Amino acid sequence: MAQKNRRRLSVLAISTDPDWRAVHQFLGGRVTPEIVRDPASIGAKALRVTSLPDSYLIGPDGRIRARFSGPQRWNSEKMGRILDQLILGS
């Protein structure tokens, strides 16, 4: 992704785990404020999530611009082009 576009992108992770233990283990103990828990899966139910991970690109207006189901190669050139197009097009 072009460096100038990275400033326009924020990442928020939502865990549906019942406690922080699995999150700490997965992240090697580095839990940042951008990681929140939704143990009751309220958000997942509202978005009709059927498998994890489920990722969304949400525009500044709060609308979902894109949805990515399953694991993604976020550092790939192809994903960089997709994200550039979505970010520049929003």
C-alpha positions as CSV (number, residue, x, y, z in Angstrom):
1,M,0.0,0.0,0.0
2,A,1.3,3.4,-0.8
3,Q,2.8,5.1,2.3
4,K,0.6,8.2,2.0
5,N,-2.5,6.0,2.1
6,R,-1.5,4.2,5.2
7,R,-2.1,7.3,7.3
8,R,-5.8,7.1,6.2
9,L,-6.2,3.6,7.6
10,S,-6.8,2.5,11.2
11,V,-7.0,-1.1,12.4
12,L,-9.4,-2.2,15.2
13,A,-9.4,-5.9,16.3
14,I,-12.4,-7.4,18.0
15,S,-12.0,-10.6,19.9
16,T,-15.0,-12.9,20.7
17,D,-13.0,-14.8,23.3
18,P,-14.5,-15.1,26.7
19,D,-11.5,-13.5,28.4
20,W,-8.2,-11.9,27.5
21,R,-6.1,-15.0,28.0
22,A,-6.3,-16.2,24.3
23,V,-5.7,-12.6,23.1
24,H,-2.6,-12.2,25.2
25,Q,-1.3,-15.6,24.0
26,F,-2.0,-14.9,20.3
27,L,-0.3,-11.4,20.5
28,G,2.6,-12.4,22.7
29,G,1.2,-10.2,25.5
30,R,1.2,-7.0,23.5
31,V,-2.5,-5.9,23.7
32,T,-3.0,-2.4,22.5
33,P,-6.1,-0.1,22.8
34,E,-7.1,-1.0,19.3
35,I,-8.0,-4.5,20.5
36,V,-11.4,-4.8,22.2
37,R,-13.5,-7.8,23.4
38,D,-17.0,-8.7,22.4
39,P,-17.5,-12.0,24.4
40,A,-21.2,-12.0,23.8
41,S,-20.6,-11.7,20.0
42,I,-23.1,-8.8,19.7
43,G,-21.1,-7.2,16.8
44,A,-20.6,-10.6,15.1
45,K,-24.3,-11.4,15.3
46,A,-25.2,-7.9,13.9
47,L,-22.8,-8.4,11.0
48,R,-23.8,-12.0,10.4
49,V,-20.3,-13.3,10.9
50,T,-20.2,-17.1,10.2
51,S,-16.4,-17.7,10.4
52,L,-13.3,-16.0,11.8
53,P,-11.4,-14.0,10.9
54,D,-13.8,-11.6,9.3
55,S,-12.4,-8.2,8.3
56,Y,-14.1,-5.0,7.2
57,L,-12.9,-1.8,5.6
58,I,-15.2,0.9,7.0
59,G,-15.2,4.4,5.5
60,P,-15.0,7.7,7.4
61,D,-18.8,7.8,7.2
62,G,-19.1,4.5,9.1
63,R,-20.3,2.5,6.1
64,I,-18.8,-0.9,5.3
65,R,-16.8,-0.5,2.0
66,A,-15.4,-4.0,1.8
67,R,-15.6,-7.3,3.7
68,F,-12.9,-10.0,3.7
69,S,-13.9,-13.4,5.0
70,G,-11.2,-15.8,6.2
71,P,-7.4,-15.3,6.5
72,Q,-5.9,-12.7,4.1
73,R,-2.4,-12.0,2.9
74,W,-2.5,-8.4,4.1
75,N,1.1,-7.7,3.1
76,S,0.7,-8.9,-0.5
77,E,1.0,-6.6,-3.5
78,K,-2.5,-7.7,-4.6
79,M,-4.0,-6.7,-1.3
80,G,-2.1,-3.5,-1.3
81,R,-3.7,-2.6,-4.7
82,I,-7.2,-3.6,-3.4
83,L,-6.8,-1.4,-0.3
84,D,-5.3,1.5,-2.3
85,Q,-8.3,1.4,-4.6
86,L,-10.8,1.2,-1.7
87,I,-9.1,3.9,0.3
88,L,-8.7,6.3,-2.6
89,G,-12.2,5.6,-3.9
90,S,-13.8,6.5,-0.5
